[in-house]
Structures are given as C-alpha cells and as structure tokens.
Amino acid sequence: MPPAKKRPRTYDPKKTAAAIRAQFAAVREAAKALTPEQLAGPTHLRPWTVRELLVHIDMAVSAVVRHIDEPEPPKPELGLLDWPSATFPFAGALAEVVPELASRAPDELDELFARTTADLDDRLAKSDPHRTLATRLGAMDLNDFLVTRTVELVVHTDDLNRAAGIDVPFDRQALAACTRFLADALAAKAPGGATEVRIPPYAVVQCVEGPRHTRGTPPNVVETDPLTWVRLATGRTDWATALDEAKVTASGERADLSTLLPVMS
C-alpha cells in the first residue's frame, strides 16, 4: 500500500512576509558596503558577477509586486510542493536574462532595493494573502509564492556570502521557512517512512519507501544543519562532500540521499 499523502505544511502569511522583508533588508544593507571590485567579482553561478547576483535577488522579491499587479487568474494551478520541480526548465533562460537586467539597473543598486522595498510594502498591505498570482511557472496562491521567496532569499544570501567573502546574517524565520520547505520537498519527491531526516532546530521529515518504524530510534537517520541542508537541497554542495566534511551524518542502509538530491536547482 502506498504511503498516505501528507497534508502540506501551513505558513503564517504575516510571518512569511516579515521574514522576506527582514532578509531582503539584510542583503540591501550588506550591498551598500561592497566595493566595486567585490561587485565585479565572480560567483559560482557562472557567468554572474556579484552585482548580477544582487540584481537577481532584487528580481526575486520584486516578482511579488509584478505578479500582484497582473490580472488575477481564476484559481491556483501550481501547489507549493510542485514549485521546486517546475523551476528546473527555467534555469538556463534565467542565466541569460539576469545579466541583461543588470545592465539596465541603476549604478547605485540601493535605488533598486529601495524601490522594491517600498513597492512590496505597498502591495502586501493591500492584498489578500490567499489571492491567486499568475507566475511564470503557473498560477499560485500568494502566500505559497511568498514561501518560495524565502527560499530564493536564503539560498542567494548564502551565494552572496560565499562569493563576496561577507557574512550577511540569516533572518531566523526566513531560514526556518526555507529549511522546512526544502525538507518537505524531499519528502514529496521520495514519499515513505523508512528514513528520518533531521535538520534541527527547524525540521524533521520522513521519506523513502521501505519498512516504517513505529517507536524508538528509526533504523535510517540523516542529520545535518540548516545551511548545509539548503546547500544539499539546491545543489550547492554534493552528498559525498558533505559526508567527507562531517557536515551530515547518515546511518542505515536507506540513509543515502545522493540519488534524491538536489530537490531544486
């Protein structure tokens, strides 16, 4: 018998919106201090520079504004946990679009961030958190789309830190939402109860087909920290490297997640 389908996790719209504002503000503040040399430096998201990465971060947040301003579709077509797999076909096109957008962005990127911040506050104050948005991946519930923005912000804040050699802090609520969502995405991709994935203090999920445990310590356990999990789930690091560096522990014959990662690009 196939495992019962779990009800999707719910997210508080106000907390999600606050997390987006806080993480975007942290990136904006850090960007002000970057030198021209840092902005022109490379990222592992080739061929993007740090400046282009910052434009993409702004683009990810301003998408909320753009979609709210568009006509509302009749109903959502894309569930929250369908979003990760839907992103894969767009990765190549995005790589080409961002440099073009960056070439048209203001020299002072803070102008761009300031405008997006003001527009975001204005639109969210006037919008029902459960209205439908016409996103490029399909019609989505606004609150679901906001959850995806926490993923974009956390993932790319980490990209920014690694590329520019800085330490932009992670908003706790944004990191929690991102971690939980990516853990749930794994469970949706590999439903089952044979393996328990622990990402303290934010998430515990069961996944992978096989014998279910009912009490005590499960036979197959994976444990890691939130940032390592984000990197694994989005392909920023691979399973073997995380094991070698003791960033993840895995015990049991069904604890190897290498064939299931990443869950999104």
Backbone as CSV, one residue per row, in Angstrom:
resi,resn,N_x,N_y,N_z,CA_x,CA_y,CA_z,C_x,C_y,C_z
1,MET,0.849,-1.195,0.000,0.000,0.000,0.000,0.884,1.244,0.000
2,PRO,0.635,2.209,-0.893,1.463,3.422,-0.926,1.265,4.241,0.326
3,PRO,2.297,4.991,0.752,2.167,5.798,1.956,1.089,6.854,1.785
4,ALA,0.389,7.144,2.871,-0.660,8.155,2.842,-0.071,9.518,2.515
5,LYS,-0.791,10.267,1.695,-0.318,11.588,1.315,-0.504,12.551,2.489
6,LYS,0.561,13.226,2.854,0.502,14.117,3.998,-0.075,15.470,3.605
7,ARG,-0.766,16.076,4.542,-1.283,17.416,4.300,-0.120,18.397,4.255
8,PRO,-0.105,19.303,3.275,1.002,20.267,3.190,1.121,21.121,4.447
9,ARG,2.337,21.459,4.800,2.585,22.340,5.943,1.968,23.710,5.660
10,THR,1.484,24.363,6.689,0.931,25.706,6.525,1.923,26.745,7.031
11,TYR,1.856,27.926,6.442,2.755,29.024,6.800,1.914,30.265,7.096
12,ASP,2.286,30.967,8.148,1.582,32.185,8.537,1.966,33.309,7.571
13,PRO,0.991,33.891,6.842,1.328,34.925,5.851,2.075,36.114,6.438
14,LYS,1.696,36.549,7.624,2.349,37.707,8.232,3.802,37.397,8.583
15,LYS,4.048,36.206,9.119,5.418,35.821,9.467,6.273,35.648,8.209
16,THR,5.673,35.080,7.168,6.420,34.892,5.926,6.791,36.233,5.306
17,ALA,5.821,37.154,5.266,6.095,38.485,4.710,7.157,39.207,5.536
18,ALA,7.076,39.083,6.861,8.072,39.725,7.726,9.457,39.134,7.500
19,ALA,9.520,37.830,7.259,10.806,37.174,7.002,11.422,37.671,5.700
20,ILE,10.592,37.847,4.687,11.083,38.360,3.406,11.638,39.770,3.584
21,ARG,10.890,40.607,4.268,11.352,41.984,4.488,12.680,41.999,5.233
22,ALA,12.786,41.184,6.279,13.998,41.181,7.101,15.207,40.679,6.321
23,GLN,15.041,39.593,5.553,16.187,39.052,4.813,16.594,39.970,3.676
24,PHE,15.605,40.560,3.014,15.909,41.494,1.927,16.614,42.731,2.472
25,ALA,16.189,43.203,3.636,16.835,44.360,4.262,18.284,44.045,4.627
26,ALA,18.541,42.823,5.086,19.916,42.434,5.439,20.813,42.410,4.201
27,VAL,20.286,41.894,3.101,21.055,41.887,1.846,21.289,43.322,1.369
28,ARG,20.259,44.134,1.434,20.387,45.529,0.994,21.471,46.260,1.786
29,GLU,21.484,46.073,3.086,22.472,46.748,3.929,23.880,46.285,3.591
30,ALA,24.039,44.999,3.370,25.361,44.466,3.030,25.829,44.972,1.676
31,ALA,24.909,45.098,0.725,25.269,45.537,-0.618,25.834,46.949,-0.626
32,LYS,25.374,47.785,0.295,25.860,49.169,0.371,27.357,49.228,0.632
33,ALA,27.874,48.236,1.339,29.279,48.268,1.752,30.223,47.582,0.771
34,LEU,29.684,46.987,-0.283,30.540,46.276,-1.222,31.329,47.248,-2.103
35,THR,32.573,46.939,-2.329,33.435,47.764,-3.180,33.168,47.440,-4.649
36,PRO,33.585,48.315,-5.555,33.449,47.999,-6.984,34.132,46.680,-7.356
37,GLU,35.253,46.401,-6.713,35.972,45.153,-7.004,35.136,43.937,-6.561
38,GLN,34.508,44.048,-5.397,33.659,42.948,-4.931,32.446,42.761,-5.841
39,LEU,31.845,43.854,-6.258,30.666,43.775,-7.119,30.997,43.147,-8.470
40,ALA,32.207,43.384,-8.949,32.622,42.829,-10.240,33.150,41.407,-10.125
41,GLY,33.288,40.916,-8.901,33.851,39.594,-8.692,32.928,38.478,-9.148
42,PRO,33.477,37.285,-9.362,32.683,36.155,-9.867,31.859,35.493,-8.760
43,THR,30.867,34.752,-9.173,30.121,33.875,-8.267,30.185,32.468,-8.845
44,HIS,29.770,31.475,-8.055,29.744,30.119,-8.604,28.544,29.924,-9.524
45,LEU,27.647,30.934,-9.608,26.523,30.893,-10.533,26.974,31.488,-11.870
46,ARG,27.958,30.892,-12.456,28.569,31.418,-13.677,27.521,31.605,-14.769
47,PRO,27.584,32.699,-15.544,28.663,33.693,-15.544,28.340,34.934,-14.721
48,TRP,27.435,34.833,-13.728,27.032,36.009,-12.968,28.164,36.566,-12.121
49,THR,28.213,37.906,-12.078,29.065,38.596,-11.115,28.263,38.792,-9.839
50,VAL,28.925,39.311,-8.810,28.226,39.613,-7.554,27.133,40.643,-7.790
51,ARG,27.434,41.639,-8.620,26.413,42.652,-8.922,25.198,42.027,-9.597
52,GLU,25.426,41.124,-10.513,24.317,40.454,-11.194,23.529,39.568,-10.236
53,LEU,24.220,38.938,-9.296,23.535,38.152,-8.277,22.618,39.042,-7.443
54,LEU,23.093,40.224,-7.077,22.268,41.162,-6.301,21.043,41.604,-7.097
55,VAL,21.216,41.822,-8.387,20.069,42.177,-9.232,19.067,41.024,-9.268
56,HIS,19.578,39.806,-9.306,18.675,38.653,-9.290,17.914,38.561,-7.968
57,ILE,18.588,38.841,-6.857,17.909,38.822,-5.559,16.779,39.850,-5.545
58,ASP,17.059,41.037,-6.069,16.007,42.053,-6.168,14.874,41.558,-7.073
59,MET,15.236,40.933,-8.171,14.247,40.407,-9.115,13.342,39.378,-8.441
60,ALA,13.918,38.529,-7.595,13.138,37.500,-6.913,12.087,38.108,-5.994
61,VAL,12.435,39.214,-5.331,11.491,39.868,-4.432,10.497,40.734,-5.207
62,SER,10.987,41.467,-6.184,10.097,42.337,-6.965,9.092,41.538,-7.787
63,ALA,9.332,40.241,-7.967,8.363,39.390,-8.663,7.020,39.387,-7.937
64,VAL,7.059,39.513,-6.621,5.808,39.586,-5.854,4.993,40.784,-6.323
65,VAL,5.653,41.924,-6.458,4.986,43.158,-6.897,4.443,42.988,-8.312
66,ARG,5.277,42.484,-9.214,4.859,42.334,-10.607,3.627,41.451,-10.733
67,HIS,3.619,40.349,-10.026,2.514,39.404,-10.151,1.235,39.922,-9.497
68,ILE,1.365,40.655,-8.395,0.178,41.238,-7.771,-0.463,42.254,-8.712
69,ASP,0.364,42.968,-9.469,-0.149,43.988,-10.389,-0.810,43.400,-11.639
70,GLU,-0.594,42.112,-11.884,-1.197,41.473,-13.056,-2.618,40.998,-12.751
71,PRO,-3.449,40.798,-13.784,-4.805,40.282,-13.560,-4.770,38.953,-12.805
72,GLU,-5.722,38.765,-11.913,-5.745,37.554,-11.091,-6.339,36.375,-11.851
73,PRO,-5.625,35.248,-11.919,-6.187,34.049,-12.557,-7.354,33.506,-11.722
74,PRO,-8.181,32.640,-12.312,-9.347,32.147,-11.567,-9.005,31.283,-10.356
75,LYS,-7.958,30.470,-10.455,-7.612,29.598,-9.332,-6.161,29.132,-9.463
76,PRO,-5.546,28.738,-8.339,-4.161,28.241,-8.405,-4.065,26.944,-9.208
77,GLU,-2.966,26.806,-9.946,-2.692,25.590,-10.718,-1.476,24.857,-10.157
78,LEU,-0.609,25.607,-9.492,0.667,25.072,-9.032,0.694,25.059,-7.511
79,GLY,0.754,23.856,-6.923,0.859,23.741,-5.474,2.260,24.096,-5.008
80,LEU,2.375,24.425,-3.737,3.670,24.844,-3.207,4.749,23.793,-3.434
81,LEU,4.435,22.521,-3.177,5.451,21.476,-3.316,5.681,21.051,-4.765
82,ASP,4.884,21.616,-5.695,5.152,21.398,-7.116,6.189,22.388,-7.647
83,TRP,6.407,23.463,-6.899,7.274,24.543,-7.371,8.720,24.118,-7.626
84,PRO,9.367,23.339,-6.730,10.786,23.015,-6.971,11.042,22.352,-8.319
85,SER,10.252,21.343,-8.662,10.489,20.654,-9.936,10.162,21.546,-11.123
86,ALA,9.255,22.501,-10.918,8.883,23.404,-12.015,9.980,24.407,-12.335
87,THR,10.932,24.606,-11.420,11.984,25.597,-11.648,13.081,25.096,-12.581
88,PHE,13.274,23.794,-12.686,14.400,23.245,-13.447,14.456,23.722,-14.900
89,PRO,13.333,23.710,-15.645,13.427,24.099,-17.065,13.788,25.566,-17.299
90,PHE,13.673,26.406,-16.258,13.893,27.833,-16.447,15.302,28.282,-16.087
91,ALA,16.119,27.372,-15.580,17.449,27.761,-15.092,18.310,28.367,-16.195
92,GLY,18.298,27.760,-17.378,19.127,28.267,-18.465,18.707,29.639,-18.940
93,ALA,17.406,29.845,-19.101,16.902,31.141,-19.548,17.209,32.230,-18.534
94,LEU,17.094,31.891,-17.265,17.359,32.869,-16.209,18.807,33.324,-16.242
95,ALA,19.709,32.408,-16.522,21.128,32.751,-16.570,21.422,33.827,-17.607
96,GLU,20.620,33.855,-18.670,20.820,34.844,-19.724,20.092,36.155,-19.439
97,VAL,18.941,36.073,-18.779,18.125,37.266,-18.533,18.767,38.185,-17.505
98,VAL,19.350,37.614,-16.455,19.848,38.429,-15.343,20.942,39.413,-15.767
99,PRO,21.959,39.011,-16.547,22.959,39.999,-16.979,22.347,41.160,-17.759
100,GLU,21.333,40.868,-18.558,20.674,41.937,-19.309,19.973,42.909,-18.364
101,LEU,19.276,42.374,-17.366,18.611,43.235,-16.384,19.633,44.060,-15.606
102,ALA,20.754,43.434,-15.266,21.786,44.141,-14.512,22.369,45.296,-15.314
103,SER,22.448,45.132,-16.629,22.995,46.206,-17.468,22.084,47.429,-17.472
104,ARG,20.801,47.235,-17.171,19.850,48.345,-17.159,19.562,48.860,-15.749
105,ALA,20.122,48.203,-14.746,19.873,48.599,-13.355,20.636,49.880,-13.021
106,PRO,20.181,50.651,-12.038,20.906,51.862,-11.628,22.322,51.531,-11.177
107,ASP,23.224,52.497,-11.356,24.595,52.293,-10.888,24.615,52.024,-9.386
108,GLU,23.799,52.784,-8.675,23.662,52.572,-7.230,22.533,51.576,-7.006
109,LEU,22.875,50.341,-6.697,21.856,49.317,-6.559,20.894,49.596,-5.408
110,ASP,21.297,50.443,-4.468,20.387,50.731,-3.363,19.114,51.412,-3.853
111,GLU,19.196,52.130,-4.967,17.989,52.718,-5.553,16.998,51.623,-5.935
112,LEU,17.526,50.551,-6.519,16.699,49.428,-6.926,16.077,48.751,-5.707
113,PHE,16.890,48.504,-4.683,16.406,47.840,-3.476,15.382,48.707,-2.746
114,ALA,15.608,50.013,-2.725,14.684,50.921,-2.040,13.317,50.912,-2.727
115,ARG,13.322,50.942,-4.051,12.066,50.950,-4.801,11.308,49.642,-4.587
116,THR,12.021,48.536,-4.632,11.370,47.237,-4.425,10.796,47.125,-3.027
117,THR,11.540,47.606,-2.029,11.056,47.558,-0.646,9.758,48.344,-0.487
118,ALA,9.732,49.550,-1.033,8.538,50.390,-0.923,7.357,49.763,-1.664
119,ASP,7.600,49.260,-2.866,6.526,48.650,-3.647,5.993,47.381,-2.973
120,LEU,6.899,46.587,-2.407,6.481,45.361,-1.728,5.576,45.686,-0.545
121,ASP,5.992,46.643,0.284,5.185,47.027,1.439,3.807,47.510,1.005
122,ASP,3.773,48.295,-0.057,2.504,48.842,-0.550,1.576,47.734,-1.029
123,ARG,2.083,46.804,-1.852,1.217,45.768,-2.421,0.748,44.772,-1.373
124,LEU,1.639,44.390,-0.470,1.238,43.410,0.544,0.207,43.985,1.505
125,ALA,0.299,45.283,1.774,-0.667,45.915,2.676,-2.071,45.910,2.085
126,LYS,-2.160,45.851,0.755,-3.456,45.949,0.083,-3.982,44.603,-0.416
127,SER,-3.228,43.530,-0.236,-3.576,42.268,-0.885,-4.030,41.196,0.090
128,ASP,-4.988,40.411,-0.346,-5.399,39.209,0.371,-4.263,38.196,0.235
129,PRO,-3.747,37.658,1.347,-2.611,36.725,1.247,-2.947,35.444,0.496
130,HIS,-4.228,35.192,0.251,-4.601,33.970,-0.461,-5.222,34.260,-1.829
131,ARG,-4.933,35.447,-2.364,-5.328,35.701,-3.748,-4.409,34.885,-4.656
132,THR,-4.785,34.765,-5.900,-4.005,33.970,-6.850,-3.120,34.872,-7.696
133,LEU,-1.887,34.413,-7.912,-0.935,35.142,-8.748,-0.662,34.368,-10.029
134,ALA,-0.504,35.088,-11.118,-0.127,34.465,-12.396,1.387,34.489,-12.514
135,THR,2.079,33.498,-11.944,3.535,33.445,-12.026,3.954,32.776,-13.327
136,ARG,5.221,32.893,-13.671,5.698,32.314,-14.936,5.680,30.791,-14.909
137,LEU,5.609,30.201,-13.697,5.568,28.744,-13.584,4.146,28.210,-13.503
138,GLY,3.186,29.116,-13.353,1.798,28.711,-13.199,1.125,29.532,-12.116
139,ALA,-0.201,29.518,-12.102,-0.942,30.295,-11.102,-0.720,29.712,-9.710
140,MET,-0.379,30.592,-8.754,-0.086,30.165,-7.384,-0.805,31.039,-6.381
141,ASP,-1.103,30.449,-5.225,-1.575,31.201,-4.071,-0.480,32.182,-3.642
142,LEU,-0.863,33.419,-3.320,0.128,34.433,-2.942,0.980,33.986,-1.768
143,ASN,0.365,33.428,-0.738,1.164,33.025,0.417,2.143,31.918,0.056
144,ASP,1.722,30.996,-0.816,2.658,29.962,-1.280,3.825,30.608,-2.020
145,PHE,3.518,31.591,-2.856,4.586,32.261,-3.604,5.537,32.986,-2.655
146,LEU,5.005,33.557,-1.582,5.864,34.217,-0.600,6.824,33.213,0.047
147,VAL,6.350,32.006,0.299,7.243,30.981,0.854,8.396,30.711,-0.105
148,THR,8.097,30.657,-1.398,9.179,30.440,-2.369,10.170,31.592,-2.366
149,ARG,9.724,32.788,-2.003,10.650,33.941,-1.943,11.617,33.788,-0.770
150,THR,11.187,33.155,0.314,12.137,32.923,1.410,13.232,31.974,0.951
151,VAL,12.856,30.997,0.112,13.859,30.069,-0.425,14.858,30.820,-1.299
152,GLU,14.344,31.631,-2.221,15.220,32.416,-3.088,16.156,33.299,-2.271
153,LEU,15.622,33.956,-1.260,16.436,34.886,-0.473,17.505,34.173,0.350
154,VAL,17.131,33.091,1.005,18.112,32.375,1.829,19.194,31.746,0.955
155,VAL,18.785,31.081,-0.111,19.761,30.424,-0.994,20.732,31.444,-1.579
156,HIS,20.208,32.568,-2.045,21.081,33.538,-2.703,21.833,34.431,-1.713
157,THR,21.348,34.558,-0.500,22.157,35.215,0.531,23.401,34.387,0.810
158,ASP,23.228,33.082,0.858,24.379,32.199,1.041,25.323,32.290,-0.154
159,ASP,24.766,32.324,-1.368,25.595,32.506,-2.561,26.404,33.802,-2.471
160,LEU,25.739,34.866,-2.034,26.388,36.175,-1.917,27.515,36.133,-0.890
161,ASN,27.251,35.548,0.248,28.278,35.457,1.282,29.522,34.725,0.778
162,ARG,29.312,33.638,0.088,30.436,32.834,-0.389,31.199,33.545,-1.511
163,ALA,30.473,34.266,-2.357,31.130,34.928,-3.489,31.886,36.178,-3.073
164,ALA,31.277,36.977,-2.192,31.860,38.270,-1.826,32.707,38.198,-0.562
165,GLY,32.733,37.049,0.098,33.522,36.919,1.326,32.973,37.749,2.465
166,ILE,31.638,37.818,2.561,31.000,38.607,3.617,30.131,37.688,4.467
167,ASP,29.431,38.255,5.419,28.651,37.443,6.358,27.291,38.089,6.598
168,VAL,26.468,38.131,5.568,25.111,38.652,5.728,24.353,37.695,6.644
169,PRO,23.736,38.191,7.702,23.026,37.289,8.623,21.747,36.742,8.002
170,PHE,21.316,35.600,8.507,20.066,34.997,8.056,18.965,35.291,9.065
171,ASP,17.878,35.841,8.589,16.715,36.006,9.441,16.225,34.624,9.876
172,ARG,15.971,34.457,11.154,15.613,33.139,11.690,14.346,32.586,11.031
173,GLN,13.344,33.438,10.867,12.096,32.970,10.279,12.269,32.600,8.806
174,ALA,13.077,33.367,8.096,13.330,33.063,6.685,14.081,31.738,6.551
175,LEU,15.097,31.531,7.383,15.867,30.291,7.332,14.992,29.104,7.723
176,ALA,14.129,29.297,8.709,13.235,28.217,9.134,12.277,27.827,8.017
177,ALA,11.656,28.828,7.377,10.699,28.540,6.301,11.390,27.841,5.131
178,CYS,12.554,28.326,4.766,13.314,27.729,3.666,13.689,26.281,3.977
179,THR,14.196,26.042,5.183,14.612,24.700,5.591,13.438,23.739,5.579
180,ARG,12.329,24.157,6.165,11.152,23.286,6.238,10.603,22.973,4.853
181,PHE,10.550,24.005,4.022,10.016,23.796,2.680,10.870,22.799,1.893
182,LEU,12.186,22.957,1.929,13.059,22.062,1.181,13.042,20.642,1.752
183,ALA,12.833,20.515,3.066,12.683,19.186,3.665,11.381,18.544,3.202
184,ASP,10.309,19.312,3.177,9.026,18.793,2.698,9.099,18.423,1.217
185,ALA,9.883,19.203,0.451,10.045,18.898,-0.969,10.728,17.540,-1.159
186,LEU,11.693,17.228,-0.300,12.333,15.910,-0.353,11.323,14.816,-0.040
187,ALA,10.524,15.020,1.017,9.530,14.024,1.411,8.492,13.808,0.314
188,ALA,8.155,14.874,-0.414,7.206,14.748,-1.521,7.836,14.017,-2.705
189,LYS,9.119,14.225,-2.907,9.822,13.588,-4.021,10.023,12.095,-3.762
190,ALA,10.278,11.725,-2.508,10.531,10.330,-2.146,9.635,9.951,-0.966
191,PRO,8.332,9.808,-1.203,7.411,9.523,-0.098,7.698,8.176,0.555
192,GLY,7.478,8.116,1.836,7.708,6.888,2.588,8.042,7.202,4.024
193,GLY,8.375,6.165,4.775,8.677,6.367,6.193,9.873,5.586,6.661
194,ALA,10.734,5.171,5.715,11.888,4.359,6.095,13.048,5.177,6.634
195,THR,13.133,6.436,6.223,14.270,7.280,6.598,13.769,8.556,7.263
196,GLU,14.417,8.917,8.343,14.081,10.164,9.030,15.200,11.176,8.786
197,VAL,14.825,12.344,8.285,15.788,13.409,8.023,15.566,14.498,9.067
198,ARG,16.611,14.766,9.824,16.535,15.731,10.913,17.400,16.945,10.593
199,ILE,16.787,18.121,10.690,17.507,19.371,10.443,17.189,20.310,11.610
200,PRO,17.793,20.043,12.772,17.473,20.866,13.940,17.986,22.294,13.769
201,PRO,17.248,23.286,14.313,16.030,23.116,15.121,14.747,23.276,14.333
202,TYR,14.784,23.165,13.008,13.642,23.575,12.210,12.776,22.471,11.620
203,ALA,13.331,21.315,11.315,12.534,20.346,10.567,12.937,18.909,10.846
204,VAL,11.932,18.035,10.822,12.109,16.582,10.823,11.083,16.031,9.841
205,VAL,11.540,15.255,8.860,10.611,14.634,7.920,10.982,13.171,7.732
206,GLN,9.988,12.397,7.346,10.215,11.005,6.989,10.006,10.842,5.495
207,CYS,10.844,10.013,4.892,10.798,9.831,3.446,11.368,8.464,3.090
208,VAL,11.370,8.148,1.815,11.942,6.930,1.226,11.072,5.698,1.546
209,GLU,10.734,4.978,0.499,9.947,3.758,0.665,10.726,2.710,1.438
210,GLY,9.989,1.872,2.177,10.613,0.809,2.949,9.887,0.626,4.258
211,PRO,10.393,-0.263,5.102,9.746,-0.522,6.392,9.660,0.739,7.241
212,ARG,8.493,0.980,7.810,8.298,2.140,8.675,8.629,1.760,10.106
213,HIS,9.164,2.703,10.853,9.395,2.461,12.270,8.242,3.080,13.054
214,THR,7.934,2.488,14.177,6.805,2.977,14.978,7.208,3.490,16.348
215,ARG,8.381,3.108,16.798,8.816,3.583,18.119,10.335,3.521,18.207
216,GLY,10.881,4.303,19.123,12.317,4.312,19.337,13.068,4.988,18.207
217,THR,14.371,4.764,18.165,15.213,5.372,17.139,15.000,4.679,15.805
218,PRO,14.692,5.425,14.754,14.483,4.795,13.451,15.781,4.183,12.928
219,PRO,15.673,3.151,12.076,16.880,2.461,11.587,17.687,3.277,10.591
220,ASN,17.058,4.231,9.935,17.747,5.044,8.936,17.574,6.515,9.291
221,VAL,18.674,7.172,9.607,18.613,8.559,10.073,19.656,9.404,9.354
222,VAL,19.224,10.569,8.892,20.119,11.573,8.326,19.971,12.830,9.157
223,GLU,21.091,13.439,9.519,21.014,14.684,10.294,22.051,15.675,9.785
224,THR,21.631,16.923,9.686,22.531,17.980,9.250,22.027,19.309,9.774
225,ASP,22.801,20.365,9.552,22.400,21.708,9.979,21.625,22.388,8.861
226,PRO,20.884,23.457,9.178,20.041,24.093,8.161,20.789,24.573,6.924
227,LEU,21.927,25.232,7.093,22.617,25.780,5.929,23.181,24.677,5.035
228,THR,23.720,23.626,5.645,24.189,22.500,4.836,23.021,21.871,4.085
229,TRP,21.873,21.760,4.750,20.704,21.192,4.083,20.285,22.045,2.880
230,VAL,20.262,23.355,3.056,19.908,24.249,1.951,20.865,24.034,0.780
231,ARG,22.141,23.900,1.067,23.124,23.701,0.007,22.953,22.348,-0.670
232,LEU,22.665,21.313,0.102,22.429,19.994,-0.482,21.167,19.986,-1.338
233,ALA,20.109,20.583,-0.815,18.815,20.540,-1.493,18.796,21.338,-2.791
234,THR,19.716,22.304,-2.914,19.744,23.149,-4.116,20.984,22.909,-4.974
235,GLY,21.741,21.869,-4.669,22.885,21.513,-5.492,24.118,22.371,-5.285
236,ARG,24.153,23.155,-4.198,25.350,23.968,-3.938,26.492,23.121,-3.394
237,THR,26.170,21.997,-2.814,27.195,21.036,-2.409,26.638,19.656,-2.683
238,ASP,27.510,18.662,-2.782,27.030,17.312,-3.080,27.106,16.434,-1.835
239,TRP,26.403,15.342,-1.899,26.257,14.434,-0.761,27.609,13.919,-0.272
240,ALA,28.461,13.483,-1.189,29.755,12.916,-0.800,30.620,13.952,-0.088
241,THR,30.618,15.175,-0.591,31.411,16.235,0.040,30.906,16.535,1.445
242,ALA,29.599,16.618,1.608,29.030,16.905,2.926,29.370,15.804,3.921
243,LEU,29.361,14.557,3.459,29.756,13.447,4.339,31.230,13.534,4.698
244,ASP,32.082,13.771,3.703,33.526,13.839,3.938,33.880,14.958,4.915
245,GLU,33.155,16.056,4.825,33.432,17.204,5.691,32.690,17.124,7.024
246,ALA,32.024,15.999,7.275,31.266,15.780,8.520,30.184,16.829,8.725
247,LYS,29.632,17.325,7.614,28.531,18.275,7.690,27.179,17.562,7.782
248,VAL,27.197,16.266,7.480,25.987,15.464,7.554,26.357,14.090,8.095
249,THR,25.474,13.531,8.913,25.658,12.159,9.377,24.529,11.320,8.800
250,ALA,24.841,10.078,8.428,23.847,9.201,7.834,24.086,7.783,8.325
251,SER,23.051,7.169,8.881,23.171,5.796,9.366,22.000,4.971,8.841
252,GLY,22.296,3.753,8.421,21.260,2.873,7.909,21.390,2.690,6.405
253,GLU,20.886,1.548,5.913,21.058,1.207,4.501,20.220,2.082,3.572
254,ARG,19.209,2.777,4.114,18.390,3.673,3.289,18.651,5.147,3.615
255,ALA,19.822,5.423,4.163,20.144,6.790,4.566,20.967,7.542,3.528
256,ASP,21.240,6.922,2.398,21.982,7.592,1.329,20.994,8.365,0.459
257,LEU,21.067,9.702,0.524,20.126,10.551,-0.223,20.725,11.069,-1.532
258,SER,21.876,10.577,-1.914,22.596,11.154,-3.047,21.785,11.119,-4.344
259,THR,20.967,10.080,-4.553,20.203,9.997,-5.794,18.947,10.869,-5.761
260,LEU,18.623,11.439,-4.603,17.410,12.254,-4.469,17.720,13.737,-4.444
261,LEU,18.988,14.080,-4.420,19.397,15.480,-4.331,20.058,15.929,-5.621
262,PRO,19.902,17.194,-6.004,19.126,18.222,-5.308,17.630,18.075,-5.576
263,VAL,16.827,18.751,-4.758,15.377,18.738,-4.976,14.948,19.928,-5.833
264,MET,15.827,20.912,-5.999,15.580,22.025,-6.909,16.906,22.628,-7.330
265,SER,16.894,23.370,-8.445,18.140,23.946,-8.946,18.298,25.359,-8.423
